[in-house]
Amino acid sequence: MTVLYESQRAMRNLRRQAMQRGVIAVMDVGTHKVACLILKFGVSDGPREGSGVGNMAGQAAFRVIGAGTTCSRGVRFGEIVAMRETERAVRTALQNAQKMAQTRVDHAILTFSGGDMRSYGLEGSVELESERVSENDIARVLDACDAPDLGHGREALHAQPVNFVLDHRSGLADPRGQAGRRLGCDMHMLGVDTDVVQNLVHCLKRCDVEVAGLAAAPYVSGRASLVEDEQELGAAAIDLGGGTTTLSIFIKGHMIYADTVRLGGDHITGDIAKGLQIPYSTAERIKTFHGGLMATGQDDRQRIEIGGDSGDWEKDRRTVTRSELIGIMRPRMAEILEEVRARLDVAGFDHLPSQQIVLTGGGSQVPGLDGMAARILGPQVRLGRPIRVPGLPQAATGPEYAAIVGLCQYAAHPQDEWWDFDIPAQMFAARPLKRAMKWFRDNW
């Protein structure tokens, strides 16, 4: 934990330096695409009154001045499998964004969906040093939260306080300055594989960019696709990506659970390629233009030309009905949603006061998904698009850009975490896994 504590504090310092220079890049290294946005920062407005612990680090006005996107290479399930291929893709996206912005960036904040993410719920309490809660008291109560045994080769990516308890009063967002005797805290920690993170950081260093921050894709996707009321009352954001499907649960404005399903849109494309015996690129084109999940009577009569350039005239002129295409896509999408439903059940999603589910990501654009999701996940399902940010190109406003748009908000309005406070870096005793959502079950 000592190395993690120091490295995360160092990244926050790099972020502050980049914001002082005025520009910073945000990057989404995914299985299907690599996207890069360059942000230009203005004068900070400072923390908003009553905004809670989530804005202790301050905030800044920003505008997107450069954007670049390219097909991802060398990435599978959100993890690098071919460093040189991924490096070329990252360089391409970064150079395109820098060319559009007409400036060079030296620091980037990165989001990813791999690394076998696991959520942990922690709690701790301390006696106050004085009659009122101080910044040092918050640091001590965060230090008192017993970290679980993440396992060999794993470390924490996020460690965010989500609830404070002062004496017998719970649900406090920012207890500083309030009178009391004993302060308690509930904290959410997200663990990932260290090697996956180090590979991504090394890849960006090979592209002459220092990593000034790391964020989990489920977290930033939820911030971008959930409106404030949904984040406050309780909602789940499901990002259907190419190689993975991520899910995050928010309540009272904080993420309290995150997970990743190693299934995505690329698996549907692979099923089409195998079922119709066509190239992968052709299967992707057919899925994009003709895919769907709900068959009608007209689909039996709608013929889709497969096309091809194999040289075999009969094979290149084959056609299939849209009903056959839907018959291939439905089982895989149902499998993905069933797996998501199982993860939500494990997390205790049914205990939330509001059980809104928002679907985002490139896979959410498949026609008929909302109907299938309503039957599998629950009736309160809607399709979400990322909240717009100033200067964002029209091409980057679709649901497939939810993660990187949320990363923009994370860069400008970071939620304070365990390592933002002056806590003595020390090794924590191992502790068994606690329920990730215990705190809101006790308080609602």
Disulfide bonds with the S-S distance in Angstrom:
none
